[in-house]
Amino acid sequence: MNLKIILQNLKAIGIVLIALAAVWFYKDYTFQKSENERQSENSSQLRKADSTKFASQLLSKDEIADYLKFQNSDLNKKLQANNIKLNRIESIVSQTYKFRDTTKRETDLSGIVEAIKSNIPSSQVVVDTTKCMTTKGIISFKDNKLTWTVLDRTFENKSDAVAYWERREWKFLGIKTRLFGKKQFTSKVFDECGESRVMKIEKKK
């Protein structure tokens, strides 16, 4: 009788252990699946960043720590200086600008030339203005020394980031098409001046 009860108990324990193992394997499978999808989306975003100028990343707490340590150490120092703890960070949006102006411009400095010839102290205000940048300064001649002093530099840029859906490109009979393609998230950054890049990082819940 006791042996029968023991066997029944062992059977019940075995069933419970099998059920627990099945739940654990299922949870592990779903977790790994979601992690693979997250990593794939992060990689896809980085690959498209060169063309879209926008990237969105969903990172864990440890991954955010690595990002701040190795990829954005300047921001990491600023966070530390302002006593902002890593575990309090919910999202990071980083935007960088690159601007280069190669437009040729000339300013008449004949007044300064005459002052130099006559050895008379003189100065002339020079303002160089483009759509994006305004530089103000003074060219001075005094004590046989010609100097260019910049007083003010102003850079203005309007940047709009637009997120939208588009059909993923695929091949049909060797022809590339987006018709009936799977919907995918993409974006576009529009800049008035230069070029900007946006990196959006969100903490994984």
Disulfide bonds with the S-S distance in Angstrom:
Cys132-Cys193 1.94
